Amino acid sequence: MNPTLRQMLSRLRNSTVVLGVTSNLISLVMLLGYKLDQSLVMSVVTIICSILALLGIMSNPDNHSGNRFYCPICKAHTLHVDVAEEKLCSICGRATEST
């Protein structure tokens, strides 16, 4: 399989992507003149994503890449955790600027 296609399909295992795509599709359908109950559709999709996440079928394929920042102590991009409104490096535990 094409690596680009594989990467795109793997992103569909992320509930945030599925909810975003669903929201945009609802907007497109409503723009075309069809009437939809947007809150009902989003509620159903959210429930389905939650069930799939609980079953382990849907997860974040990027391994929390959005929480990776450069740590000057470790001299590498590391996973950071939000604690008391600060980003803490998961390796050394020091607070790091998130820029």
ZIFEN-V909209 format. One record per residue. N is the residue number from 0. SS is DSSP state (@ for helix, = for strand, . for the rest). PHI is phi in radians with two decimals (999 if undefined). BURIAL is 1 if it has 9 or more other C-alpha atoms within 8 Angstrom, else 0. Layout:
n = [N:N]
ss = [SS:SS]
phi = [PHI:PHI]
burial = [BURIAL:BURIAL]
This chain:
n = [0:1:2:3:4:5:6:7:8:9:10:11:12:13:14:15:16:17:18:19:20:21:22:23:24:25:26:27:28:29:30:31:32:33:34:35:36:37:38:39:40:41:42:43:44:45:46:47:48:49:50:51:52:53:54:55:56:57:58:59:60:61:62:63:64:65:66:67:68:69:70:71:72:73:74:75:76:77:78:79:80:81:82:83:84:85:86:87:88:89:90:91:92:93:94:95:96:97:98]
ss = [.:.:@:@:@:@:@:@:@:@:@:.:.:.:@:@:@:@:@:@:@:@:@:@:@:@:@:@:@:@:@:.:.:.:.:.:.:@:@:@:@:@:@:@:@:@:@:@:@:@:@:@:@:@:.:.:.:.:.:.:.:.:.:.:@:@:@:=:=:=:=:.:.:.:.:=:=:=:=:=:=:=:=:.:.:=:=:=:=:.:.:.:.:.:=:=:.:.:.]
phi = [999:-1.04:-1.04:-1.17:-1.12:-1.08:-1.15:-1.12:-1.18:-1.17:-1.18:-1.24:-1.51:-1.73:-1.10:-1.11:-1.15:-1.08:-1.16:-1.15:-1.10:-1.06:-1.06:-1.18:-1.15:-1.08:-1.06:-1.12:-1.11:-1.20:-1.14:-1.38:1.81:-1.48:-1.79:-2.31:-1.53:-1.04:-1.15:-1.16:-1.09:-1.15:-1.12:-1.11:-1.14:-1.11:-1.10:-1.10:-1.10:-1.12:-1.10:-1.12:-1.18:-1.13:-1.39:1.45:-1.42:-1.87:-2.61:-1.66:-1.27:-1.51:0.99:1.05:-1.10:-1.24:-1.83:-1.73:-2.37:-1.36:-1.85:-1.19:-1.28:-1.44:0.97:-2.78:-1.42:-2.19:-1.22:-2.03:-2.06:-1.40:-2.41:0.86:1.08:-2.21:-1.71:-1.88:-1.15:-1.30:-1.61:-1.75:1.45:-1.45:-1.22:-2.30:-1.20:-1.60:-1.59]
burial = [0:0:0:0:0:1:0:0:0:1:1:1:1:1:1:0:1:1:1:0:0:1:1:0:0:1:0:0:1:1:0:0:0:0:0:0:0:0:0:0:1:1:0:0:1:1:0:0:1:0:0:1:1:0:0:0:0:1:1:1:1:0:0:1:0:0:0:1:1:1:1:0:0:0:0:0:0:1:1:1:1:0:0:0:0:1:1:1:1:1:0:0:0:0:0:1:0:0:0]
